[in-house]
């Protein structure tokens, strides 16, 4: 590339993904690096998007999409000094408006997309709307508009980019010249351009360009020249550049063609376009329409909808989210610990490899957002490589969380040096390999007390249940002040019917400060009186009951579970059938069932990408009643049923506040012996949702959906990153998810989620294999039933909807569970503080702290003093009750003050306006938060673009931040 571009200054090239570029960069010498920089400077080479990868837009969570964008942009700032300005997404399988919003917030003005349903492309081409301003559906103004170019044809390869006829365009892909490795499938090969054929070939190509240009509103035309695995050898660069240059020179020399043609970068195209649009704006208005919404579900031909990949390889989709929650926790704790290490000059912490490991974890999470990674569309051995990277980083993040926690809690910070040699604080979950489920560590108790530390990763004060496994039933848990804590003791099950005689699960309620640490102690003590859970086992038998009270029964009578909010009823096979919200006492049908999809008998069958079912789902049939195990305890009760392919558990927490108001559902799925089958969980209710339902996009926003009977079943499956819901005038039923999966609502009152798929053949989209590396996979959900008030059903048809506040926080708790750490073995000299509480109080409940990400230093691979503080103000529907949530929930119309220790005592304000969602009034009180941080002072707070590329022109310390509902903003913060 460097050599070939330098040969002729008219040549241009674009590059997108930084993960790959950085690998090459690390291997080249300083002369080549300088050559690359000069190509960037003179505009021959352009970096487009510049994220760590080109991410998938269906299964990826917005936390990770932003993180990989920052990682790429930070790498570019440090190594190349360039700031990308145009987005390039030619290969994700469908496109999300979340991506448009994030690019806009990062300072981009233009973007390009390619994989859109062929019928939508045809419609857009017909109306000349392939270029449009993409606006968020919740934006009442035009602040989120970003210019978007949609490529008009089937693919991004050369046969489909010069014009409508691939047979002709293929003849202008000069890698396919006769004698090469591959030719044109349409049967006519390219010809080398010479004086004898240049006129004929130029006119042939120009005819395609003219036909293509008729689909657009301007006289500027873009024709990309590239494909997968291209420009890897010198001959190809020569063939493409030299032949095209001859064509260009000829066309430009003929005034009768009325054309000016040249190589260009993506931004060259957008600049030329802007020029033409500016002229027409002077006369009237912009040439381009405004559009809102998303581009799922993608189909490239016939009934080939790409809704399979919404679920493919679900084991890794779940692992990804676990890693994201560990990454966020590690980032926040690390920055706080770094500040204390700087203050107390703790060289063992400052010189550790933690920041290197953190950077590597960011990059491994970033890499996995690639459109062939989290999507589950990579070859088996590549999946293992991704999994190994994720697993390796998970281990490292646990260490960073442990060492940062230790430093933050030590009474004597200087004693860190003597404890930091080993992982003193060990996380309570252990995963043995990249492809296995995590298991709980068993803490070996003794009469010597040991510390147990819990970390609350949410910005709300939180009361959550903490469960750990211990080696003895005589256990005592005390708070930091020495008060005994009430516990529930539950059995640890080695199999469905065998109770471990060496391990016991203890659960207790921990009350934790926002983003803070709370310390408890554990010890073996005969004076402990835990509440022991009781068990009933249906259709099975338990011999050795140990300390537990277990009843064996033949057939299930009616099984019920209840707490102060909800009562649940279960059928004989242990599946939930009814839910009663105690607020109104009405019974609601909420029935859980499992079902199977097969694949069609036609030639084209389901694979990693495509979902091509053999008709509607068939019920999951079991000939004998499953084993059903009911557990009742002080803090939680659950019903678990054991089917051949699913272990299904429904749990109710007996807790006041958030966690008691929804039902936890966990499925351990194993379809490793199946053949061309997909397993689904269906929730049926009496909600009159008709054909409407709602799914989230990237955990960021809600997109209303409509099930259309005229379309094939697979067209009605959509991506669910964190939630899906159905509603009528009285109620809303939400399924919250801890992993991305495909979801549908094929009948009124129904939500169906596809949990795993095992497919024996390739679906001819480039993977060249089926999906048969299935793992035992844990899926985790919550079901939330809410009462709605004052609803005008006409408003339901609006293009925008929001979750309730309770739904947002429940989702946040599900995706960011509490972290538990224990002292590996008691160290008598260890002295810890009772808690670490970095904030003075909870943040307002509609503000989410997305990340507090330590920024790299400009020179070496180390950290700087600053962090990126990323805040998101959630949009929510205020027609739902926020009672009993236990949240600080006067969403502040007022001001979040951030005290500062600048030389002049100037207060910083974080001002959050109330979310005035259309036609709704918000009652909000002012909360005055004198300071945001408790242990630290804010030395600096400066606004920035989302990925830290741009600062406002009048960059200075700010005293007030305004966050609109839905807004995500980044600030450079420096704490002391």
Secondary structure, DSSP 8 states (H G I E B T S, - for coil): -HHHHHH-TT--EEE--HHHHHHHHTTS-HHHHHHHHHHHHTTSEEE-S--SS-B-SSS--HHHHHHHHHHHHHHHHHHT-----EEEESSSSSB-HHHHHHHHHTT--EEEE----HHHHHHHHHTT-SEEEE--TT-SSSTT-EEEEE--SS-SSGGGTSSS-HHHHGGG-GGG-TTSS---TTS-------TTTHHHHHHHHHHHHHHHHTTSSSS--------TT-S-SHHHHHHHHHHHHHHHHHHHT-GGG--------HHHHHHHHHHHHHHHHHHSS-SSEEE-S-B-S-BSSTT-B--STTTSSHHHHHHHHHHHHHHHHHHHHHHHHHHHHHHHT-HHHHTSSHHHHHHHHHHHHHHHTBTTTTTS-S-HHHHHHHHHHHHHHHHHHHHHHHHHHHHHHBSSGGGHHHHTTS--EEESEE--STTS--EE-EE---SS-EEEEEE--SSS-EEEEEEEEES-S-EEEEETTS-B---EEEEEESSSS-EEEEEEEEEEEEEE-TT-EEEEEEEE-TT---EE-EEEEESS--S--TTSEEEEESS---EEEE-SSEEEEE-TTS-EEEEEETTT--EEEEEEEEEEE-B-SSSS---SS---BSSS-EE---SS--EEEEEE-SSEEEEEEE-SSEEEEEEEE--SSGGGSSEEEEEEE--TT-SSEEEEEEEEE----TTEEEEEETTTEEEEEE--TTS-GGGG-EEESSEEEEE-SSEEEEEEESS-EEEE--STTEEEEEEEEEB-S--SSS--S-B-----EEEEEEEEEEE--S--TTGGGSS-----HHHHHHHHHHHS--EEEEESS--TT--B-SEE--BSS---TTEEEEEEEEEE-SSSSSEEEEEEEEEEE----TTS--TT--------SSEEEE-B--SS---EEEEE-----TT---------BS-SBSS--EEEEEEE-TTSS---TT----SEEEE-TT-EEEEEEEE-
